[in-house]
Amino acid sequence: MKLGVISDTHGSTDTLSRVVERFVNHHKVDVIIHLGDEHTDINELPDKLPVPVHTVPGIYHKDYLNPKVSNRKIVEFNGYKVLLSHTPNSTTHDLPGDLRIDDVTRNREVNAVFYGHKHIPAVELRGSIVWLNPGHLKPSDNRGYPMSYAVTDILETTVNYTIYCFDNDEVLQELEVQK
């Protein structure tokens, strides 16, 4: 199963549309995940979304204060459990019922944590849990990192994580872990 992972689109629906097209036509993803800071941008592309979509809001989005919207959630893909969160840690913006990242990871309730917020593409294994930040898709970002996105391929015995540069699809980082 392949997951297309993006974060921090910040209203850049043209860039988002181009990445979704790559996800569907080139990478053949089965699911798209948007990790916030304008997670609702994905709603602008209804005719281009032939696969299921999972989203979580960014901490400054109005949805983050809505108890009916999950700010963090654990989603299982072929037996592989992933925590989706905008931030890599719990924050003062969290609602009382939000999953606490420290608890979830300490208790090893997930195999991976997917997060955004920092605009820095990164994938690393911490203990037995993979931490993935796909980077950002904000053309005017000034934090020094190129626009990027990630593809996670969950196979029978391994999981492959690849972060791509948006401009040229060059591989920025890769990680393979045993399932």
Backbone as ProteinMPNN parsed JSONL, in Angstrom:
{"seq_chain_A": "MKLGVISDTHGSTDTLSRVVERFVNHHKVDVIIHLGDEHTDINELPDKLPVPVHTVPGIYHKDYLNPKVSNRKIVEFNGYKVLLSHTPNSTTHDLPGDLRIDDVTRNREVNAVFYGHKHIPAVELRGSIVWLNPGHLKPSDNRGYPMSYAVTDILETTVNYTIYCFDNDEVLQELEVQK", "coords_chain_A": {"N_chain_A": [[0.851, -1.169, 0.0], [0.577, 2.177, -0.869], [1.289, 5.411, 0.379], [0.685, 8.8, -0.084], [2.174, 11.63, 1.163], [1.742, 14.832, 2.492], [2.268, 18.226, 3.626], [1.639, 21.442, 5.078], [0.602, 23.271, 3.003], [-0.498, 25.77, 2.842], [-2.478, 27.237, 1.364], [-1.612, 27.001, -1.25], [-2.862, 25.888, -3.754], [-2.367, 25.314, -6.446], [0.217, 24.197, -6.505], [-0.298, 22.044, -4.808], [-2.181, 20.648, -6.365], [-0.553, 19.792, -8.461], [1.176, 18.041, -7.119], [-0.651, 16.126, -6.203], [-1.432, 15.079, -8.639], [0.988, 13.849, -9.405], [1.155, 11.969, -7.323], [-1.047, 10.304, -7.937], [-0.782, 9.584, -10.72], [1.961, 8.985, -11.213], [3.285, 7.89, -8.855], [1.329, 6.168, -8.019], [-0.303, 6.082, -5.643], [-2.284, 4.831, -2.912], [-3.602, 6.155, -0.951], [-3.977, 9.509, 0.215], [-2.409, 11.772, 2.404], [-2.821, 14.64, 4.321], [-1.175, 16.818, 6.377], [-1.882, 19.18, 7.654], [-1.831, 22.765, 8.236], [-3.516, 24.381, 6.485], [-5.154, 22.169, 5.759], [-7.589, 21.949, 4.548], [-7.186, 22.752, 1.978], [-7.036, 20.602, 0.272], [-9.644, 20.033, -0.276], [-10.267, 21.602, -2.396], [-9.775, 20.216, -4.661], [-11.642, 18.219, -5.66], [-12.3, 16.712, -8.004], [-9.94, 15.555, -8.696], [-9.248, 13.583, -6.973], [-9.039, 10.491, -6.762], [-8.55, 8.681, -4.799], [-8.73, 7.682, -1.311], [-8.616, 10.211, 1.298], [-6.858, 11.43, 4.111], [-6.853, 13.778, 6.706], [-5.443, 16.193, 8.993], [-5.848, 19.086, 11.025], [-3.88, 22.162, 11.02], [-2.295, 23.852, 13.8], [-3.177, 26.499, 14.008], [-5.449, 26.66, 12.556], [-8.98, 27.086, 12.266], [-10.38, 24.704, 12.611], [-8.883, 23.304, 14.461], [-9.72, 23.988, 16.951], [-12.152, 22.834, 17.11], [-13.953, 20.428, 18.645], [-15.103, 18.318, 17.287], [-13.497, 17.678, 15.213], [-10.727, 15.698, 14.553], [-7.655, 16.363, 15.913], [-5.387, 14.901, 16.095], [-4.79, 11.638, 14.982], [-4.857, 8.063, 14.938], [-4.189, 5.964, 12.341], [-4.652, 2.969, 10.595], [-2.868, 1.133, 8.225], [-2.885, -1.579, 6.321], [-2.181, -3.121, 8.605], [-0.178, -1.554, 9.671], [0.439, 0.928, 11.888], [-0.146, 4.393, 12.079], [0.44, 7.544, 13.467], [-1.14, 10.527, 12.859], [-0.388, 13.901, 12.808], [-0.224, 17.44, 13.16], [1.83, 18.712, 14.504], [5.052, 17.781, 15.948], [4.94, 17.245, 18.597], [2.94, 17.415, 21.59], [0.945, 20.358, 22.223], [0.249, 23.648, 23.634], [-2.022, 24.422, 22.38], [-3.632, 22.253, 22.084], [-6.651, 20.351, 22.455], [-8.567, 19.129, 25.291], [-9.228, 16.347, 24.848], [-7.436, 15.456, 22.934], [-5.101, 13.19, 21.429], [-2.1, 12.41, 23.093], [1.109, 12.858, 22.08], [3.516, 11.998, 23.292], [2.564, 9.995, 25.044], [1.421, 8.135, 23.25], [3.654, 7.349, 21.714], [5.46, 6.461, 23.693], [4.083, 4.286, 24.7], [4.183, 2.68, 22.544], [2.126, 2.546, 20.614], [1.957, 3.0, 17.96], [3.518, 2.548, 14.728], [4.673, 4.537, 13.327], [5.094, 8.121, 13.217], [3.616, 10.712, 11.604], [4.139, 13.998, 10.741], [3.941, 17.61, 10.396], [4.372, 21.03, 10.198], [7.03, 22.107, 10.844], [8.22, 22.532, 8.387], [10.456, 21.249, 7.461], [11.924, 18.777, 5.685], [12.166, 15.437, 6.723], [13.114, 12.172, 7.725], [13.346, 9.669, 10.066], [14.465, 7.029, 12.196], [13.503, 6.536, 15.414], [14.253, 4.833, 18.095], [11.982, 2.323, 17.945], [10.202, 3.544, 16.306], [9.203, 5.286, 13.414], [9.724, 8.598, 12.368], [8.272, 10.95, 10.388], [8.463, 13.819, 8.436], [7.116, 15.392, 5.779], [7.963, 17.781, 4.769], [7.287, 20.881, 3.15], [4.846, 22.6, 1.048], [4.844, 25.241, 0.257], [5.27, 27.874, -1.766], [6.428, 30.401, -1.159], [8.003, 30.035, 1.054], [10.432, 30.75, 3.553], [12.315, 29.382, 5.021], [14.503, 28.005, 4.205], [14.417, 25.441, 3.077], [13.664, 23.324, 0.315], [10.509, 22.983, -1.457], [8.68, 20.021, -0.782], [7.623, 16.539, -0.723], [6.311, 13.365, 0.413], [6.475, 9.794, -0.079], [5.232, 6.837, 1.143], [5.76, 3.456, 1.203], [4.181, 0.657, 2.021], [5.043, -2.486, 2.412], [5.054, -6.127, 2.38], [7.027, -7.076, 4.24], [8.668, -4.931, 4.73], [8.919, -1.325, 5.084], [9.076, 1.433, 3.072], [10.288, 4.665, 2.997], [10.255, 7.681, 1.283], [11.396, 10.883, 0.543], [10.717, 13.493, -1.619], [12.0, 16.135, -3.676], [10.043, 18.833, -4.659], [10.476, 20.423, -6.973], [12.075, 18.981, -8.851], [11.701, 16.294, -8.487], [13.77, 14.915, -7.335], [15.291, 12.628, -5.113], [15.322, 13.345, -1.766], [15.603, 12.253, 0.798], [15.771, 8.92, 2.113], [14.461, 6.009, 3.671], [14.436, 2.72, 4.842], [12.644, 0.364, 6.643], [12.235, -2.561, 8.694], [9.216, -4.307, 8.937]], "CA_chain_A": [[0.0, 0.0, 0.0], [1.366, 3.404, -0.961], [0.705, 6.607, 0.959], [1.254, 10.084, -0.484], [2.129, 12.434, 2.39], [2.049, 16.25, 2.295], [1.978, 19.104, 4.745], [1.925, 22.867, 4.984], [0.342, 23.821, 1.671], [-0.744, 27.203, 3.067], [-3.269, 27.855, 0.308], [-0.978, 26.82, -2.567], [-3.615, 24.804, -4.381], [-1.745, 24.942, -7.713], [1.291, 23.27, -6.15], [-0.96, 20.857, -4.279], [-2.769, 19.944, -7.499], [0.537, 19.14, -9.202], [1.654, 16.91, -6.323], [-1.692, 15.095, -6.235], [-1.319, 14.441, -9.957], [2.15, 12.946, -9.317], [0.774, 10.856, -6.451], [-1.993, 9.41, -8.602], [-0.333, 9.089, -12.018], [3.337, 8.482, -11.217], [3.58, 7.044, -7.697], [0.226, 5.203, -7.864], [-0.634, 5.956, -4.225], [-3.606, 4.324, -2.564], [-4.159, 7.094, 0.026], [-3.264, 10.772, 0.366], [-2.47, 12.291, 3.768], [-2.45, 16.061, 4.462], [-0.883, 16.988, 7.8], [-2.232, 20.474, 8.21], [-1.635, 24.11, 7.738], [-4.502, 24.456, 5.407], [-5.583, 20.829, 5.347], [-8.786, 22.073, 3.718], [-6.783, 22.985, 0.581], [-7.293, 19.379, -0.483], [-11.048, 20.062, -0.679], [-10.351, 22.365, -3.643], [-9.432, 19.314, -5.76], [-12.48, 17.02, -5.571], [-12.306, 15.905, -9.223], [-8.619, 14.963, -8.879], [-8.972, 12.737, -5.814], [-9.623, 9.156, -6.931], [-8.137, 7.832, -3.677], [-9.146, 8.251, -0.02], [-7.778, 11.267, 1.864], [-6.888, 11.632, 5.561], [-6.277, 15.079, 7.038], [-5.511, 16.764, 10.338], [-5.651, 20.53, 10.892], [-2.75, 22.838, 11.642], [-2.679, 24.373, 15.12], [-3.814, 27.817, 13.941], [-6.666, 26.561, 11.744], [-10.188, 27.09, 13.118], [-10.772, 23.327, 12.91], [-8.118, 22.787, 15.592], [-10.491, 24.266, 18.165], [-13.429, 22.156, 16.977], [-13.818, 19.085, 19.225], [-15.622, 17.304, 16.361], [-12.431, 17.401, 14.245], [-9.579, 15.07, 15.218], [-6.38, 17.049, 15.709], [-4.436, 13.802, 15.918], [-5.489, 10.357, 14.896], [-4.103, 6.878, 14.561], [-4.803, 5.294, 11.197], [-3.962, 1.714, 10.299], [-2.758, 0.803, 6.814], [-2.373, -2.956, 6.199], [-1.578, -3.543, 9.859], [0.874, -0.608, 10.064], [-0.269, 2.022, 12.564], [0.494, 5.692, 11.909], [-0.153, 8.702, 14.127], [-1.145, 11.727, 12.032], [-0.392, 15.083, 13.665], [0.446, 18.579, 12.528], [3.046, 19.016, 15.255], [5.754, 16.587, 16.403], [4.732, 17.078, 20.039], [1.705, 18.031, 22.079], [1.132, 21.801, 22.37], [-0.74, 24.349, 24.457], [-3.224, 24.608, 21.558], [-4.396, 21.006, 22.061], [-7.896, 20.236, 23.205], [-8.432, 18.12, 26.355], [-9.337, 14.963, 24.386], [-6.456, 15.136, 21.892], [-4.067, 12.204, 21.722], [-0.817, 12.987, 23.511], [2.144, 12.187, 21.295], [4.443, 11.296, 24.196], [1.92, 8.773, 25.534], [1.257, 7.204, 22.131], [4.954, 6.792, 21.33], [6.013, 5.731, 24.836], [3.35, 3.024, 24.79], [4.381, 2.005, 21.256], [0.818, 2.304, 20.005], [2.083, 3.227, 16.522], [4.788, 2.228, 14.075], [5.227, 5.769, 12.754], [4.459, 9.414, 13.473], [3.704, 11.625, 10.462], [3.858, 15.34, 11.221], [4.382, 18.712, 9.547], [4.6, 22.215, 11.017], [8.376, 22.689, 10.834], [8.611, 22.784, 7.0], [11.771, 20.644, 7.258], [11.765, 17.365, 5.325], [12.995, 14.555, 7.545], [12.62, 10.84, 8.076], [14.332, 9.028, 10.928], [14.009, 5.988, 13.106], [13.803, 6.819, 16.826], [13.865, 3.588, 18.766], [11.284, 1.455, 16.989], [9.172, 4.351, 15.645], [9.662, 6.172, 12.348], [9.19, 9.955, 12.4], [8.313, 11.484, 9.026], [7.951, 15.142, 8.083], [7.288, 15.48, 4.328], [8.385, 19.125, 4.375], [6.215, 21.846, 2.891], [4.521, 22.927, -0.346], [4.579, 26.683, 0.28], [6.256, 28.49, -2.665], [7.091, 31.582, -0.601], [8.634, 29.687, 2.327], [11.759, 31.352, 3.696], [13.063, 28.663, 6.06], [15.71, 27.423, 3.637], [14.242, 24.089, 2.56], [12.828, 23.317, -0.89], [9.211, 22.323, -1.353], [8.879, 18.574, -0.848], [6.521, 15.65, -0.367], [6.815, 12.022, 0.713], [5.722, 8.589, -0.431], [5.511, 5.71, 2.033], [5.336, 2.211, 0.569], [4.064, -0.383, 3.04], [5.121, -3.789, 1.76], [4.774, -7.238, 3.285], [7.996, -7.192, 5.327], [9.388, -3.667, 4.91], [8.248, -0.065, 4.769], [10.019, 2.349, 2.443], [9.936, 6.079, 3.085], [11.048, 8.488, 0.361], [11.016, 12.295, 0.461], [11.082, 14.024, -2.929], [11.99, 17.571, -3.93], [8.936, 19.155, -5.556], [10.91, 21.037, -8.231], [12.657, 18.073, -9.834], [11.449, 14.915, -8.035], [15.002, 14.32, -6.812], [15.133, 12.033, -3.798], [16.026, 14.092, -0.716], [15.922, 11.312, 1.87], [15.135, 7.607, 2.045], [14.635, 5.123, 4.817], [13.736, 1.442, 4.772], [12.592, -0.292, 7.948], [11.543, -3.84, 8.747], [7.867, -4.19, 9.489]], "C_chain_A": [[0.895, 1.229, 0.0], [0.588, 4.6, -0.431], [1.437, 7.823, 0.405], [1.078, 11.036, 0.684], [2.589, 13.86, 2.097], [1.71, 17.03, 3.55], [2.231, 20.539, 4.333], [1.8, 23.41, 3.561], [0.018, 25.31, 1.732], [-1.462, 27.89, 1.912], [-2.707, 27.7, -1.091], [-1.643, 25.662, -3.306], [-3.052, 24.409, -5.744], [-0.635, 23.921, -7.471], [0.7, 21.955, -5.649], [-1.537, 20.018, -5.414], [-1.706, 19.181, -8.287], [1.083, 17.931, -8.441], [0.622, 15.783, -6.329], [-1.652, 14.357, -7.571], [-0.134, 13.463, -9.978], [1.823, 11.731, -8.457], [-0.042, 9.827, -7.222], [-1.394, 8.783, -9.86], [1.069, 8.483, -12.022], [3.597, 7.485, -10.08], [2.505, 5.99, -7.43], [-0.139, 4.976, -6.405], [-2.065, 5.463, -4.042], [-4.353, 5.279, -1.641], [-3.32, 8.363, -0.01], [-3.493, 11.273, 1.784], [-2.004, 13.739, 3.752], [-2.352, 16.342, 5.955], [-1.058, 18.413, 8.304], [-1.449, 21.656, 7.698], [-2.239, 24.167, 6.348], [-4.833, 23.077, 4.845], [-6.81, 20.875, 4.463], [-8.449, 22.434, 2.271], [-7.13, 21.791, -0.292], [-8.745, 19.333, -0.975], [-11.265, 20.845, -1.968], [-10.144, 21.477, -4.865], [-10.338, 18.094, -5.84], [-12.448, 16.141, -6.821], [-10.971, 15.211, -9.465], [-8.274, 13.984, -7.768], [-9.633, 11.366, -5.954], [-9.237, 8.179, -5.823], [-8.621, 8.474, -2.38], [-8.115, 9.265, 0.498], [-7.972, 11.302, 3.369], [-6.234, 12.976, 5.835], [-6.338, 15.321, 8.542], [-5.234, 18.257, 10.187], [-4.343, 21.011, 11.512], [-3.218, 23.525, 12.916], [-3.351, 25.739, 15.077], [-5.072, 27.812, 13.078], [-7.875, 26.5, 12.683], [-10.648, 25.681, 13.484], [-10.056, 22.766, 14.128], [-8.862, 22.988, 16.913], [-11.865, 23.597, 18.164], [-13.3, 20.732, 17.518], [-14.355, 17.967, 18.329], [-14.592, 16.922, 15.29], [-11.237, 16.827, 15.01], [-8.305, 15.835, 14.884], [-5.245, 16.058, 15.518], [-5.253, 12.529, 15.814], [-4.528, 9.26, 14.487], [-4.881, 6.182, 13.458], [-3.969, 4.054, 10.89], [-4.033, 1.432, 8.809], [-2.104, -0.571, 6.7], [-1.616, -3.404, 7.444], [-0.483, -2.632, 10.383], [0.193, 0.634, 10.62], [0.546, 3.315, 12.517], [-0.281, 6.75, 12.685], [-0.022, 9.885, 13.184], [-1.294, 12.928, 12.947], [0.227, 16.24, 12.892], [1.778, 18.86, 13.208], [3.734, 17.723, 15.709], [5.633, 16.348, 17.909], [3.403, 17.719, 20.422], [1.989, 19.505, 22.349], [0.065, 22.393, 23.286], [-2.031, 24.605, 23.691], [-4.132, 23.38, 21.571], [-5.673, 21.115, 22.883], [-7.747, 19.115, 24.235], [-8.472, 16.672, 25.868], [-8.317, 14.552, 23.343], [-5.476, 14.062, 22.354], [-2.779, 12.925, 22.101], [0.298, 12.177, 22.851], [3.102, 11.402, 22.185], [3.848, 9.984, 24.691], [1.844, 7.716, 24.429], [2.588, 6.549, 21.758], [5.588, 5.988, 22.472], [5.371, 4.352, 24.949], [3.443, 2.191, 23.511], [3.059, 1.599, 20.616], [0.854, 2.441, 18.497], [3.454, 2.762, 16.03], [5.48, 3.487, 13.562], [4.421, 6.977, 13.215], [4.702, 10.268, 12.238], [3.296, 12.998, 10.975], [4.37, 16.374, 10.213], [4.903, 19.843, 10.412], [5.963, 22.864, 10.842], [8.879, 23.047, 9.434], [9.981, 22.186, 6.665], [11.574, 19.168, 6.913], [12.713, 16.491, 6.136], [12.305, 13.209, 7.726], [13.72, 10.156, 8.866], [13.664, 7.988, 11.812], [14.473, 6.364, 14.502], [13.318, 5.621, 17.624], [13.228, 2.683, 17.729], [10.237, 2.217, 16.174], [9.806, 5.265, 14.604], [8.96, 7.513, 12.494], [9.377, 10.555, 11.012], [7.702, 12.875, 8.963], [8.19, 15.29, 6.588], [7.808, 16.832, 3.851], [7.182, 20.01, 4.131], [5.985, 22.002, 1.396], [4.14, 24.401, -0.458], [5.644, 27.391, -0.571], [7.032, 29.656, -2.048], [7.775, 31.303, 0.744], [10.05, 30.256, 2.388], [12.611, 30.646, 4.753], [14.276, 27.908, 5.508], [15.6, 26.02, 3.088], [13.346, 24.129, 1.333], [11.471, 22.689, -0.613], [9.421, 20.825, -1.555], [7.613, 17.832, -0.436], [7.106, 14.262, -0.153], [5.883, 10.941, 0.185], [6.189, 7.482, 0.516], [4.926, 4.46, 1.392], [5.377, 1.096, 1.618], [3.971, -1.735, 2.334], [4.901, -4.894, 2.792], [5.727, -7.279, 4.478], [8.763, -5.903, 5.606], [8.474, -2.484, 4.621], [9.324, 0.884, 4.249], [9.468, 3.767, 2.499], [10.848, 6.843, 2.133], [10.497, 9.906, 0.367], [11.585, 12.839, -0.843], [11.071, 15.547, -2.935], [10.883, 17.865, -4.939], [9.43, 19.611, -6.93], [11.379, 20.04, -9.276], [12.471, 16.591, -9.514], [12.714, 14.169, -7.629], [14.717, 13.766, -5.419], [15.973, 12.824, -2.8], [16.471, 13.18, 0.415], [15.171, 10.008, 1.641], [15.394, 6.847, 3.334], [13.824, 3.859, 4.566], [13.796, 0.804, 6.149], [11.871, -1.639, 7.81], [10.209, -3.639, 9.428], [7.753, -4.944, 10.79]], "O_chain_A": [[1.852, 1.314, 0.77], [-0.59, 4.788, -0.735], [2.667, 7.873, 0.423], [-0.042, 11.236, 1.154], [3.663, 14.081, 1.537], [0.97, 16.564, 4.417], [2.944, 20.812, 3.368], [2.757, 23.937, 2.993], [0.244, 26.031, 0.76], [-1.097, 29.0, 1.524], [-3.286, 28.229, -2.04], [-1.055, 24.591, -3.461], [-3.241, 23.268, -6.166], [-0.561, 22.901, -8.157], [1.157, 20.878, -6.033], [-1.39, 18.796, -5.413], [-1.939, 18.055, -8.726], [1.415, 16.912, -9.048], [0.985, 14.613, -6.449], [-1.823, 13.139, -7.615], [-0.254, 12.363, -10.518], [2.167, 10.602, -8.808], [0.236, 8.629, -7.166], [-1.489, 7.569, -10.045], [1.324, 7.545, -12.777], [4.072, 6.374, -10.317], [2.745, 5.029, -6.699], [-0.271, 3.835, -5.964], [-2.928, 5.654, -4.899], [-5.579, 5.231, -1.549], [-2.111, 8.313, -0.235], [-4.606, 11.216, 2.307], [-0.928, 14.044, 3.237], [-3.307, 16.136, 6.705], [-0.433, 18.8, 9.291], [-0.552, 21.55, 6.861], [-1.615, 24.034, 5.295], [-4.797, 22.849, 3.636], [-7.056, 19.94, 3.701], [-9.336, 22.425, 1.417], [-7.479, 21.951, -1.462], [-9.044, 18.675, -1.972], [-12.336, 20.759, -2.569], [-10.32, 21.936, -5.993], [-9.83, 16.997, -6.076], [-12.562, 14.921, -6.702], [-10.875, 14.362, -10.35], [-7.115, 13.591, -7.636], [-10.667, 11.108, -5.337], [-9.557, 6.992, -5.895], [-8.894, 9.674, -2.346], [-6.927, 9.19, 0.185], [-9.098, 11.214, 3.859], [-5.186, 13.287, 5.27], [-7.157, 14.745, 9.258], [-4.465, 18.654, 9.312], [-3.777, 20.368, 12.396], [-4.415, 23.755, 13.091], [-4.038, 26.105, 16.031], [-5.695, 28.857, 12.891], [-7.793, 25.927, 13.769], [-11.238, 25.479, 14.545], [-10.563, 21.845, 14.768], [-8.654, 22.244, 17.872], [-12.648, 23.771, 19.098], [-12.609, 19.909, 16.918], [-14.091, 16.792, 18.585], [-14.79, 15.958, 14.549], [-10.791, 17.407, 16.0], [-7.921, 15.943, 13.719], [-4.256, 16.357, 14.85], [-6.277, 12.371, 16.479], [-3.536, 9.488, 13.795], [-6.059, 5.855, 13.608], [-2.739, 4.091, 10.922], [-5.103, 1.481, 8.202], [-0.908, -0.714, 6.954], [-0.54, -3.994, 7.348], [0.089, -2.905, 11.438], [-0.544, 1.315, 9.907], [1.729, 3.348, 12.855], [-1.504, 6.843, 12.577], [1.083, 10.216, 12.753], [-2.21, 12.98, 13.768], [1.109, 16.031, 12.06], [2.752, 19.21, 12.541], [3.082, 16.688, 15.841], [6.16, 15.366, 18.432], [2.823, 18.478, 19.645], [3.12, 19.876, 22.664], [-0.896, 21.721, 23.659], [-3.039, 24.97, 24.295], [-5.275, 23.452, 21.119], [-5.756, 21.861, 23.859], [-6.895, 18.242, 24.074], [-7.786, 15.831, 26.45], [-8.326, 13.402, 22.903], [-5.074, 14.028, 23.517], [-2.42, 13.933, 21.493], [0.405, 10.967, 23.047], [3.459, 10.268, 21.867], [4.544, 8.97, 24.752], [2.166, 6.549, 24.651], [2.647, 5.344, 21.516], [6.19, 4.942, 22.229], [6.044, 3.369, 25.26], [2.845, 1.119, 23.418], [2.891, 0.474, 20.145], [-0.094, 2.052, 17.814], [4.401, 2.607, 16.801], [6.698, 3.516, 13.385], [3.241, 6.875, 13.552], [5.847, 10.522, 11.865], [2.232, 13.149, 11.575], [5.13, 16.05, 9.301], [5.773, 19.639, 11.259], [6.035, 24.085, 10.703], [9.855, 23.784, 9.301], [10.599, 22.584, 5.678], [11.111, 18.392, 7.749], [13.909, 16.769, 6.226], [11.084, 13.124, 7.861], [14.864, 10.064, 8.422], [12.476, 8.065, 12.125], [15.67, 6.498, 14.757], [12.116, 5.423, 17.803], [13.867, 2.318, 16.742], [9.468, 1.606, 15.431], [10.808, 5.929, 14.867], [7.75, 7.567, 12.717], [10.5, 10.656, 10.517], [6.565, 13.085, 9.385], [9.341, 15.313, 6.154], [8.065, 17.013, 2.661], [6.172, 19.902, 4.827], [6.812, 21.595, 0.58], [3.216, 24.756, -1.189], [6.795, 27.498, -0.149], [8.194, 29.867, -2.397], [8.088, 32.234, 1.485], [10.775, 30.244, 1.393], [13.525, 31.247, 5.317], [14.993, 27.248, 6.26], [16.607, 25.452, 2.668], [12.372, 24.881, 1.303], [11.309, 21.948, 0.357], [10.229, 20.406, -2.385], [6.675, 18.408, 0.116], [8.261, 14.009, -0.497], [4.68, 11.146, 0.028], [7.385, 7.231, 0.661], [3.737, 4.413, 1.077], [6.444, 0.653, 2.043], [2.948, -2.073, 1.739], [4.594, -4.612, 3.95], [5.288, -7.493, 5.609], [9.441, -5.803, 6.628], [7.416, -2.619, 4.006], [10.345, 1.106, 4.899], [8.333, 4.028, 2.1], [12.067, 6.676, 2.166], [9.293, 10.116, 0.216], [12.769, 12.674, -1.139], [10.238, 16.174, -2.28], [10.802, 17.202, -5.973], [8.856, 19.223, -7.947], [11.116, 20.224, -10.465], [13.027, 15.732, -10.199], [12.729, 12.939, -7.583], [13.983, 14.375, -4.641], [17.185, 12.957, -2.966], [17.581, 13.315, 0.93], [14.088, 9.989, 1.058], [16.418, 7.029, 3.991], [12.673, 3.92, 4.134], [14.865, 0.712, 6.753], [11.022, -1.826, 6.937], [10.1, -2.881, 10.391], [6.686, -4.959, 11.404]]}, "name": "protein", "num_of_chains": 1, "seq": "MKLGVISDTHGSTDTLSRVVERFVNHHKVDVIIHLGDEHTDINELPDKLPVPVHTVPGIYHKDYLNPKVSNRKIVEFNGYKVLLSHTPNSTTHDLPGDLRIDDVTRNREVNAVFYGHKHIPAVELRGSIVWLNPGHLKPSDNRGYPMSYAVTDILETTVNYTIYCFDNDEVLQELEVQK"}
